[in-house]
Amino acid sequence: MKKTVSGLLAMSLLVSAPWSSALAISPNTTYVNPVEEKDGSKFNSENYDFMKFSEIGPKLQKIAKSSKRVKVEVTGESADGFPLYVVTISDSNSQGKVNENKALREQMIKNPEKAQEWIKKNTDFKVPIMINGSIHGTEFIGSDAVIQLIERFATGNDEETKTILDNNILIFNVVANPDGRVDATRFNSEGIDLNRDFITQSQPETRQTVDLITEWNPMVFLDTHGYVKNYAPNKQGLIEPCTPPHNPNYEYDLYNKWAYGQAEAMESSIMKNKDEYEGALYKNMTGTYVPQRDDAAGWDDYPPIFTPMYAMYHGAYGHTLEAPTNDEDGVKWMYDAIMGALQYATTNKQEMLNDQIEIFKRGLNFDHPYHEEGFFPEAYVLPVDEKDPTVTEKAVNHLIYNDIDVVRATKNFTVEGVEYAKGSYIVNMSQVKAGLANTMLWDGEDITNDTPSMYDISAWSLPELWGFEADPVKTKLTVPTAKVKSVDEHGTLSGKGPFVIPNSSVKAVELANTLLQQGINVRRDSEGNFYVSGSLKTIQSAVKASGLHIESGVTPVGAEKLTKLKVALLEDGGMNKQQTHAGMNLALERLGFDVTELSPVEVAESGLQSYDAFIYNGTESLISTRLSAANLEFGLQNAGQFAAFKENVTNFVKEGGKFIAAGAGASNAAKTLGLTDAAVKVGTSNSNGIVSVDYDGTGITAGYGQDDIGFVYRPAWYTGVEESEVMATYDESDFFLAGHWKGNENAAGQPVIIRESDKDVTLIGLEPAFRDHTDYLFRLVSNALYTK
């Protein structure tokens, strides 16, 4: 329930009642104490008196009271409990058009051809345009420009304002990252870069934005960022569209037909007001930097992790807008750019909307004229593991949440020689958002030779990195099915015990740890399976919540009794505008471990005596004393602290403590600390992707086998290692399956997971806990923690 403020009734975004102002506030909303808000970021070269988050709610309330065009809602909470404000603005005299728009949006999905016919005959309609404010907390100018635009469209009566409102519904996600704005950090309070979370959707802020996108299917999506200047002489700021490679799952011809023209319109709007800027940087500019026009590679729209790239799968003309500077000029640049986009959309709305609908029509009709035949399969079949369906069920719910249709077979069936059981899930690719379905479910591709470098990840396959099967079939299925709205299966327990929990998924490990925390006897065998005995009532309750189907078994001889572990994780705080360890922290929590984050200084000053394991999953700069002023607060302050850190970690390991290094940075740090004799080899910083790995299959790699999956981001491997210390190697040849990694042949057949023979030190060259996305690899961490 939402409660009202000042007696105003909260309404949903699309209702039949007259449009009126409203401000709805969640009863659990947490407000920040203004004293706690930071005035700026050390990572910004400029800082100004930006609007603090604590001021935004009252400001929006004041605007809402002054205008009948405005609706202000709190549609969720950030990870730290701050309100997520959404402002919707439309001409108060055209409520009928708003309701008409709702019907049109529904028709676009159900019968796109009929929707196209309607807009040809009816030009007097509104299109939704969404503007996302400051998803990176330190890029303050975005939300400030959004506030200025809200004020203008709430009360302005000039012809330009009225024309835009007569043709568009404006949806403002005012502050997409409140935590980051309050703390002057790029990420949210969980340490996640929200503009990298749109394939995983692990954070509440991301899910709120997905809710808005799937509800509205906005025709245009503008994402406000900073700071880009001097990418070319006197071209200030950046406006997408992007350079190649373009994700092949887009209907890119339809997007680019209008996106490039809209970028030029934004540039023109900025240049038209050039004389109104204060700084020489702006007064001397000759235009903006448009990557597609002004570059050949390096600013791509390949991965669906970014907000506007994700919106493009819902038919939006998505743009990232990068203002040049963090000051009032930067705010004005963003304001002018958005106004240019609105003007262009207003002028071209009929043709732009027709082509957005054409994307949906192509999907529904399985008609992809600019794709090679066979690129899209007819369907994906997702079989279900009878004992542990949790990974597949998570995937199905994720697909449905993203507006993708999923059905379930009501009978056994055979397709392309493979038998599937009743209850298998099917994603037919004749659907309006086929591009999004395919980009989530395909294996990906190796694009190493397609471009010199990539801006971020180049592979993200949900089946491979979440650990479920999604079999593409090229035969049209004629299987009796039922539509799936959601999956919420309860786990079951059969037999009298002891009960066997397979080492099969995140949920399985979490169940074992939950029971361990509740005092249940838990043992673990060499393959990582768990055997539990104790209170039947306690076990049954936990199993029911887990979603697994657990049976009795026999505890093997040699299965070791587990004890509760206290795990310390080295916190990187925000070095280089990142929190690399955040994915590991979330992985440990989801696996059910008791984890404490410790800064490098805390380890140096207090040691690790009260912990069983210490995990390093971050940059090697955390133990460097040569840090910039911005990075200094996150790392060691002087050589004395480094000496203390090294001594405390070394003593911890000597006394039987467990040290785990995950990733290239941590592996280099382990070498610097003298914890390994191996030579650490590292790929380039922007190399990443899905790899084929030969796992030993026991101990640390229990539950994994030959030709199995791994994920690398700045890949690492090791040389000078004793054979007995090698737990996993990259495959001998053609091991790089998808992504971008120049020089990967140097790592072929090389060790990628090693364990020191004389101390409890494990080095993992993969990224097993990357951005809460690599669920399938999380068990490498739990295995390492529980292997003695």
N, C-alpha and C positions, 0 to 999 in steps of 0.2 A: 504493500500500500504506500502511496505517496501522500504526504500531508500538505495542506495549502498554507500559503503565507498571506497575511493581510486579507484573509477572507476570499482569495481568488481560487477558483476551482481549477485543478489540473486536468488537462484533457490529453487524449492521445493525439498523435500528429495528424491523423486523417480521420475526421469525424464529420457528421452531417450537420452538427450544430453550427451557428454562425461563428465566424472567426473572431476570437477575442484574445486579449492579452491574458497570460497566466504565468505564474511562477510556482513550480512544484518542487518541493524540497523533501528529500528522503528523511524519515525520522532518525535514521542512523548516521546521517551526514556528520562528518568530522570537519570542524573549521580550524584553520591554522591560526596560531598566535602570530600576529604580525612581527613580533620580536624575533621569531624563529626563521623568518624568511631572509634569504641571502640577497644582497644587493647586486650581485653579478658573479660572473664566472672568470676564474683565472685563465681559462682556455680561450676566452674571447679577447681579441686585440683591442676592441672598443667596448665600453659599457656606458649605459645611460640610465635615466630614471624611468625604467619600464613599469607598467602597471603590475603591482604585486597581486598574487592570486587571492589574497584576502580581500582585495578591493573589487574583484570581478563580480562576485555574487551580488553585493549591494548595487553595483553599477547596472547590472542586468535588471534587477528589480525596479530600479528607478526608470529605466528605459521602458520596461513592460507596462508600467503604470501610465506612461505618457503616450502610448500608441495602441491603436486597435489592430495594427498589422502584425503584432509580435506575439509569439508564444515562447516562453522560456521554460525549459524543463530540466530536471536532473534525471538523466536516464541510466545512471549507474554510479559506481564509486571506483576510484583508483585503487591500486594495490595497498596504498597507505590510508585509504578511507576518505579521500577528498571527493567532493561532488564532481561529476562529469556533466557540464552544462551544454545543452543543445538549444539553439535559438532558431526558430522557423519563422520566416517573414514572407507574407504575401499580401497583396492589395486587399484591404478589408472589404471592398465592394465587389469582390469576385470570388466569393466562397463557392459558388456553383462550379467555377472552373477547377477549384481545388478538388472537389468531389469527382468531377469529370476526370481529372488527372488520375485519381485513384482507380477508377474503372479502366482507364486507358492502360495504366501500368499492369493491371491484372490481365488485360487482353494481350499485352505484349508477350507475356509468358505463356498464356494458354493458346492463343491463336494469333501469332505475330502477323500473318498475312492479312487477317481481318483488321488488325490495328493499323497496318500500313494503309489499307484502303480508307480507313476512317480519317486519318490525318491528311490524306489527299483532298478530301471533301470538306474538312473543317480546319481552318487555319487559326481559329481563335481558341487556343488551348495553352496551358502552362506546362513548362518542363522543369523538373527539379535539378538544381545545381548545388553541389555540396562543397563547402570550404572547410578544410581541416586546419585547426590552429595549433601550431607549435608542438608537434609530436616529439620533437627533441627539446628538452626543457631549457637548454641554454640559448635556443634560437627564439628569443623573446619577441622579436618584431612581428612574428606571425599572428599571435593572439592580439597584440596591440592594434595591428591593421584590421583584424576581424572586428574588434570593438568599435573602431571608427566606422567601418562599413555597416555594422548593425545600427549605430546611431543614425547614419545617413538614411538607410532604407526604412527605419522606424518612423522617421518624422519628415524626411525630405519631400518636397512637392515640385521640384524642378522637372522639366519634361524628360530628361534622361532617366531620372530615378523612377518616374511613373511608368515610362515605357518598359524599363527592365522589369518592374514589378508586375506589369500587365501581362508579361510573357513568361515569367519564371517564378518558381517557388525557391527561395534561398534557404538552405539548411546549413547552419554554422555549428560545427563541433568546436566550441569556443577555445577550450584548452584541452587538447588531446592527451596531455601528460602533466597533470597537476603536480605529481610528486617531483618531477624534474624541475618545474618552474619554482616550486617552493625551495628546493635544495640547490638550485642552480647547477643541475647535472643533466647530462644528455638523456639518461635512462630513467626508469621508474624506480620505486623503492625496492623492487626485487632485483635490481641490477640489469634488467632486460632493456635492450634498445628496441623500443616498440616498433620502429620502422624496419625491423628485421623479423617481425613476429607474425606476419600475415599468412604464412603457410601453416604455421604451428598453432597460432592463436592461444598461447598459453596464459596470457594476461587479461585481466578484466577490462583494461582500457582498449585492448585490441578487439576483444569480443563485442564491446559496445559499438565500436566503429563498424565492425562487420554487421551488427544488427541494423545500423542505419543504412548501410549500403544495400543489404538484401531487402530491406523494407522499401526503399525508395527507388532502387536501380537508377541512380542519378545519371543524367545525360552527360554532365561534366563534373569532374572531381579535381579540385585544386588543393595541393598539399603545400603548406607554407614552411619554408626552411631558410637557412642562412649558414655559412656566409661564403659567397663565391665572388671574387673580384680579380680582375686582370688575367683571366684565362686567355684573353687575347687583348691586344692593345686597345684600350679605351672601350672595350665591351664589358659592361659591368653587370654582375648578376648572371643568373642562368635560368633559362626556361626550356623545359622539355617540349618536344619529343627527343628521343635518344638516338645514340649511334647503334649500329649493329654490334653484336648479334641480338636480334629480336626473338623473343620466345616463339617457337613454331606453333604453339597452341593458340595463339591469337589469330583472329581474322584481321591481320595487320593492314591489309589494303583499305579496309573500311575505317579503321582508326586513323590512319595517316592521312587519309583524304581530307580530314578536317582538323586534326591536331596541329599540323604544321601551320596552317593558316591561322589558327587560334593563337599559336605562339607569336606569329608575326603581329597579330592584332595587339597582344599584350605588350610587345616591344614598342609598337607605335604609340600606345597609350602612355608609356613611360617617357618616350622621347618628346611627345607633344607637350609635356609638362616640365621639360628639362630646366627651364629657367627658374622654376620654383624650388629647386633643391639648393641646399646651403653649401655643401662641400665641393671642393674642386674636382674630386673624383667623379662626381655626378655631372658637374657643369661641363666637363671635358668628354663625357662619354659620347660615343657615336652609335651605340646600340647595346644590345644584350648578347650574351653568349647562348646560342641555340645549338646544342651538341650535334644534332642531325645535320645542321647546316655548316657548322664551324669546326667539326672534328671528324675523325674517321673511326675512332675506337676509344674505349675507356669510360664511357658514361652510357651504359647499356640498360635496356629494360628487359633483360633475360629472366632473372629470378622473380618469382611471384611473392617475394617476401616484403616488398615495399608497398606502402599504402596505395599510391596511385596505380602501380602495376597490378595489384590485386583488384582494384576497382575496375580496371580494364576488362577483366573476365566477366564482369557484370554489365558490359556494354558501354562503360563510361569512357569519355575522352579524358584520360588521366594525365595530369601534369605535376611534376615537382617544380616549385618555384623557389629559387635560391637568391635571397636578397644579398646585396654586396656587403653591407656593414651593419653592425649592431648599434644603431643609433636612430634618431628621428628620420634621417634621410632614408635609412633602410626600411622604416615603417612606411614612409611615403612611396618608396619603390614598390613595395608589396601591394599597397592599396591601389596604386595606378595599374599594376599588372592585372590584378583581379578585376578591376573595372574594365580593362580591355577585353578580358575573357568573357565578361558578362555582356558587353556590347556585341561581341562577335556571335555569341550563342543566341542572343536576341534576334540578330539580323538573319541568322542561318538556321533557326531552330527546326523548321519543318524538314529540311534536307538532312540535318544532323540527326534528328530523331528517327527519320526513315532509315538511315544507315545503321543506327544503333539497333533498331528492330530487325534489320537485315541480318545482323550477327545472330540474333536469337532464331530467326527463320532458318538460317543455314544449319544451325545446330539441330533443330527439330527435324529438318528434312534430310539430315546426314549429307549435306551438300557443302563441300569445302573446295571451291574451285581453285584456290591458290595453294593447295596442299597436294603432295604426292599421293597417288592412290594407295590406300593401305596404311597411311600414317595414323589415322584414327581407326581403332578396332571397332567391330560392331558392338561389342560389350566387354565388360570385365566381370569375371565370376570370382566371388570372394567366398571360398569354402571356410567352414567353421571347425576349429579344433574342439572336439567334444568335451575334453577335460578342461581346457583353458581357452574359452572363447573371448576372453577379455580384450585382447588386442584388436581382433576383428570388429568387435562391438564398438570399441572406441572409434575405429576408423569409420564405421557406418554412421554413427552419430555425428561425427565430424563432417562427413559428406552431406548429410541431411541439413545440418546447421548452415552449410554454405550454399543452400538452395539447389542441391543436386538430388535428383530423384533416384531412390534405391528401392528395389523390389526384392522379395524373397520367394524362392521356389517352393511351391506347395507339393511337389512330387520329386522323386529321384529323377535325374536326367543325365543324358550323355551328350557331349558336344566335342567334336574333333577328336573322338576316340577316348576321351577322358570322362569317367563317371563321377558325378557329383551327387551328394546326398540332399534329400529334402531339407530345406532350411538354409541352403546356401544363398548368399546374397548376390544380386545381379545389378550392375550399373549399365543400363542400356545407353549407348552413346547417341541415340537419336533423341536428344533433348536440348533445350534452349541453351544451357550453359555447359555444353559438351567440352569446350576449351578448358574450363576450370576443372571439370572431372578428369580430363586426360592429363593435365599438368600435375594433378595430385597423384594419379595412379600409374603413370608411365615410369619406365626405368630411368629415363633421361638419356643423354648422349654425351659423347666426348667432343668438346668444342675446342680442344687445345690448339688445333691448327686453323681455327676460324678467325681468331683475333689475337693480338699480341698479349692482352691482359684482360682481366675481368675486375669489375668494381667490388663484387661480393661473391657469394656462393654461386656455383654453376650446376649443382645437383642437389636434389632434395626429396627423392622418391619416398612417398609415405610407406608403400609396402616394404621396401628394403630397409628403411631406417626406423620404421615403427615395428616391423617384424610380423607382417601378416601376408597372406597370399592374395594376389590379385591377378588372375590369369586372363590375359587378353585373348579374345576369340574373334576370328574373322568371319565366322558363320552366324547368320542372323538367327537369333534364338526364338523358338516357338514353345516356350516352357510356361505352364500355368504358374502364375505368380500372384502375390498380394503386395500392395504398396506398404512400405515401412515408414511410419511416422517418427518412431524413435525406438531405441533398444534399451531396456532396463531389466536385465536378467539377474536373478538372485542365484548365489552359489548354493550348492547342495553338498551334504555330507552323508556318506553311506558306510556301513560297517561299524565295528566296535573299537577300532584302533589297534596299534598306532596308525596314524594317518599319514599318507604320503603327499607332500606338496612338491610338484615337479619344479625344477629350475627352468621355468618356461617363459616368464614375463616379469615386468615390473610389478604387476599385481600379485604374482606368486611370491616374490621376495618380500614385498610389503606385508603379505599375510603372515609369513614366517616371523618377520620382525615384530609385528603387532602381537602375535601370540607369545613371543619371547618377552616382550615388555609386560605382558599380563601374567607372567609367572609360569607359563606352560613350558614343559620340557621339550627342547628342540635340538635335534641332532642333524648333521649334514654329512652326506657321503661324498666320495671323490668326484662324482659327476655333478655335484651342486644341489642334489635333491634334498629336501628337508623331511624329517620324520618327527611327528609331534604326538605327544601323549599327555594326558592330564584331564582337567575338568571338561567333560563332554559339552556342557552348556556353554562354557567360554569358547571352546573351539567352534562349536556350531554357529554361534552368533557371529564370530569373525569370518568364518567361511561364507556365510550367507551374504555378508556385506561385500565380500571380495569378488563375487561373480564366478569363482572357480568351482569345478565339480570334483570333490576330493573323495578318495576311497581309502580303505584300509590297505595295509601292506605289511611287509616284514622289514624291520630295521636291520640293515646289513651289519655284519661284524666290521668294526673299524670306523663306523660313522661317529664323528666327533661331536661331543656336546658343545653347544654354542652358549656363550655368555654375552650379555649386553655390552656393546662396544661404545666407547666415547670417541667420537671422531672430530678432529680439528681440521679446519679447512682454511688455507691461507687466503686472506681477503685482499683483493687488489684495489678496492675502494673506488676507483675511477681513473686509474692511471691511463694516460693517453686517451681520455674520454671513453674508456671501456671498463666493464667489469667482467673480465674473461671468466672468472670463477663462478659467475652467477648461474650458468647452466649446470655446473657441477653441484652447486648448493641445492638447486631445485631437484636434481636427480637423486641426491642423497635423501632429501626430505620425502620424495615420492617412493623411494625404496624402503622408507621407514626407519632410517638411522637417526640416532641422536647426534646432531652436528652443531658445532660451534665455530663461528668465523673468528679468526684471529688476524690482526694486522701484523705486518713484519715487525713493527716496533714492539708489539705485545709479546711476540715469540722471543725477541731479543731480551726483553726485560723480565719475563716471567717463565720462560721455558715451556716444556710440554709434558711435565711429569704427571699431570692428572688425566692424560689422554692415552688411548690405546693405538691410535693411528693418526697420521698427519698427511694430508693430501695437498699437493701443490698443483694448481691448474691455472696458471697465469703467465704473464710475461716475465722473462728473466730479469727485467729492469727492477722488479720488486726487491731484489737483493743488491742492486747497484747503488752506489753513493754518488753517482754522477747524474743527478736528476734536474730537470728544469724546475723553475719556480712553481709552475702549475702542478707538476707531478710530485713535488717534494713531500707534501702532506700524506701521500699514500704509501711511501716507501721508507727505507732506512735513511736516517738523517746524517750519519757520519760513519767513518771507518770503525769506530769503537762498537757501534751497534751491529755492523756487519760481523765483526769478530764474535760478538756475543750470540748473534743469531746462529752462526755456523757452529759454535761450540755447543749450544743448546740442542740443535738438531742432531749433531753427531753423537752427543751423549744419549739422546733419546733413542737413537737407533742401536747404539752399543748395549743399552739396557733392555733391548728386546722390543722396542717400539717399531711400528710399521710405517714406512715411508712410501708413498705412492706419488709418482710424477706423471701427469697426464698432459700430453702435448709437447710441442717443440720447445717452448719457453721453459716449461718446468724441467724438461730433460736437460737443457743447457744449464739450468740452475743446479740440478743434481750433480752435474759434472763439476761446476764451480765449487760446490760444497764438499767435493771429494767423496761422494756417495756411490760413484760408479767408476769402473775402469774402462768402460766402453767409450768408443768415440761416437759422438752424436753428430749425425748428418741431417741437414735441414734443407727443405725445398724453399722456393721463393715465397715471400709473405702472402701473395695473392693466389697461391696454388691451393686448390681444394677439390674435393669430389668424393665419389663412392668408389671403393677399391675392393678387389678380391683378395682375401686373406686366408692363409692356411693356418688354422689354429691347432694347437696340440690337443685340445679337447678335454683336458683334465685340469684340476686346480684352478688357476686364475682364468683359464679359458674354457672351463667346464660349460657344456651346453652349446658350444660352437664347434664347427668342424672344418674340413677341407673345402676350399672354394667357397668360403663363406663371405659375409659382407663386413666392411669397415668403412669409416668415414675419416677423411683427413682435411685439415685446415691449417695451412703452413705445415706440410707433412714432415715427419721425422722418421729416421731409421738409424740402426746402430751397426757399427763394425767393431772388430776386435773383441768378439764375445765368445765365451766358451759354449760349445754345443749344448751342454746340459742346462745352460741358463736361458735358452731361447724358448719362449712360449708360443710365439706366432711369427710368421714371416709373410711378406707380400708374396703373391704367386710369382712363379718364375717368369712368365711372359704374359703380355696382354692383360695385366692385372688391373689396369686403370679402366674402370667401366663407364664413368660419366663424370663430367666436370671439366676443369681446366688446370692442367699441370704440365708445364714445359719441363723437359728433362726427367720425366718420371721413369724412364728406362734405367736410370742410375740406381733406383731403389728396388728393381725387380729381384725377387728372391731373397731380399735382405731382411734381417730381423726387425720386427716392428713392436714386439712386446718381449721384454727380457726381465729376468729376476736374478738379482745377485745371489751367488751361491753361498756367500759367507755372512750375509746379513739380510734382514727383511726389507729389501728395497726393490720396488717394482717400477719399471719405466715403460710407459705406454706411448708409442709414437702416433697413435690415432687420437681423435677427439671423441672419447666415448660419451661425453655429456654435453654436446654442443647445443646451446640455446634451448634446452628443454625439448629438443627435436629428435635426438637419436635414441629413442626408447629401447630399440633392439640391442644397443650396446651398453646400456646402463648396467647390465648384469656383469660386465667385465669389472666394474667398480665393486659391486657387492662380492663377486668371487675373490677379488684381490683382498678385500677387507677380511673375509672369513677364511682364507687359505693361510695356514700356519707354515 
